[in-house]
Amino acid sequence: MTDRAQALLREALTWPVDERADVAAELLASLDDSTEDPAAVQTAWAREIERRGRRVLASESAGEP
């Protein structure tokens, strides 16, 4: 992390919780890859959910509470 980023972080940590949460949400949103095809993402998640479900039903994975 650069000195500038560290200084900004130190300052931001002194802000009220609601302001830190707003900034954190904006920073996280800025990391989203907007070029990703939403339909492809949904399909990939559906496949992963099915894979995990099959593992649980086959007693290959107990999961975590």
C-alpha positions as YAML, in Angstrom:
chain: A
units: angstrom
residues:
- id: 1
  name: MET
  ca: [0.00, 0.00, 0.00]
- id: 2
  name: THR
  ca: [1.36, 3.42, -0.86]
- id: 3
  name: ASP
  ca: [2.02, 6.06, 1.76]
- id: 4
  name: ARG
  ca: [-0.88, 8.09, 0.37]
- id: 5
  name: ALA
  ca: [-3.25, 5.11, 0.66]
- id: 6
  name: GLN
  ca: [-2.08, 4.38, 4.20]
- id: 7
  name: ALA
  ca: [-2.65, 8.00, 5.22]
- id: 8
  name: LEU
  ca: [-6.11, 7.95, 3.70]
- id: 9
  name: LEU
  ca: [-6.90, 4.70, 5.49]
- id: 10
  name: ARG
  ca: [-5.73, 6.10, 8.84]
- id: 11
  name: GLU
  ca: [-7.95, 9.14, 8.33]
- id: 12
  name: ALA
  ca: [-10.93, 7.08, 7.17]
- id: 13
  name: LEU
  ca: [-10.72, 4.89, 10.26]
- id: 14
  name: THR
  ca: [-11.48, 7.95, 12.37]
- id: 15
  name: TRP
  ca: [-14.75, 8.63, 10.53]
- id: 16
  name: PRO
  ca: [-18.15, 7.63, 11.95]
- id: 17
  name: VAL
  ca: [-19.27, 4.08, 11.18]
- id: 18
  name: ASP
  ca: [-21.96, 5.13, 8.69]
- id: 19
  name: GLU
  ca: [-19.47, 7.17, 6.64]
- id: 20
  name: ARG
  ca: [-16.93, 4.31, 6.66]
- id: 21
  name: ALA
  ca: [-19.66, 1.88, 5.57]
- id: 22
  name: ASP
  ca: [-20.68, 4.15, 2.68]
- id: 23
  name: VAL
  ca: [-17.09, 4.49, 1.49]
- id: 24
  name: ALA
  ca: [-16.47, 0.75, 1.86]
- id: 25
  name: ALA
  ca: [-19.59, -0.05, -0.16]
- id: 26
  name: GLU
  ca: [-18.53, 2.33, -2.93]
- id: 27
  name: LEU
  ca: [-15.02, 0.89, -3.01]
- id: 28
  name: LEU
  ca: [-16.33, -2.68, -3.18]
- id: 29
  name: ALA
  ca: [-18.78, -1.75, -5.93]
- id: 30
  name: SER
  ca: [-15.91, -0.22, -7.90]
- id: 31
  name: LEU
  ca: [-14.19, -3.63, -7.94]
- id: 32
  name: ASP
  ca: [-17.09, -5.33, -9.72]
- id: 33
  name: ASP
  ca: [-16.24, -6.29, -13.28]
- id: 34
  name: SER
  ca: [-19.01, -4.58, -15.20]
- id: 35
  name: THR
  ca: [-17.98, -6.37, -18.40]
- id: 36
  name: GLU
  ca: [-19.09, -9.72, -16.93]
- id: 37
  name: ASP
  ca: [-22.19, -11.18, -18.60]
- id: 38
  name: PRO
  ca: [-24.89, -11.44, -15.88]
- id: 39
  name: ALA
  ca: [-26.48, -14.46, -17.55]
- id: 40
  name: ALA
  ca: [-23.14, -16.30, -17.59]
- id: 41
  name: VAL
  ca: [-22.58, -15.51, -13.92]
- id: 42
  name: GLN
  ca: [-26.06, -16.77, -13.03]
- id: 43
  name: THR
  ca: [-25.49, -19.97, -15.01]
- id: 44
  name: ALA
  ca: [-22.14, -20.57, -13.31]
- id: 45
  name: TRP
  ca: [-23.67, -20.09, -9.85]
- id: 46
  name: ALA
  ca: [-26.56, -22.42, -10.70]
- id: 47
  name: ARG
  ca: [-24.08, -25.13, -11.73]
- id: 48
  name: GLU
  ca: [-22.07, -24.63, -8.53]
- id: 49
  name: ILE
  ca: [-25.19, -24.84, -6.36]
- id: 50
  name: GLU
  ca: [-26.23, -28.05, -8.12]
- id: 51
  name: ARG
  ca: [-22.72, -29.51, -7.67]
- id: 52
  name: ARG
  ca: [-22.73, -28.71, -3.97]
- id: 53
  name: GLY
  ca: [-26.23, -30.09, -3.54]
- id: 54
  name: ARG
  ca: [-25.27, -33.37, -5.21]
- id: 55
  name: ARG
  ca: [-22.25, -33.70, -2.88]
- id: 56
  name: VAL
  ca: [-24.45, -33.23, 0.19]
- id: 57
  name: LEU
  ca: [-27.07, -35.70, -1.05]
- id: 58
  name: ALA
  ca: [-24.33, -38.24, -1.78]
- id: 59
  name: SER
  ca: [-22.94, -37.74, 1.76]
- id: 60
  name: GLU
  ca: [-19.65, -36.51, 0.29]
- id: 61
  name: SER
  ca: [-19.99, -33.25, 2.17]
- id: 62
  name: ALA
  ca: [-21.83, -32.52, 5.40]
- id: 63
  name: GLY
  ca: [-21.64, -28.77, 4.92]
- id: 64
  name: GLU
  ca: [-21.18, -26.24, 7.67]
- id: 65
  name: PRO
  ca: [-23.90, -24.81, 9.90]
...
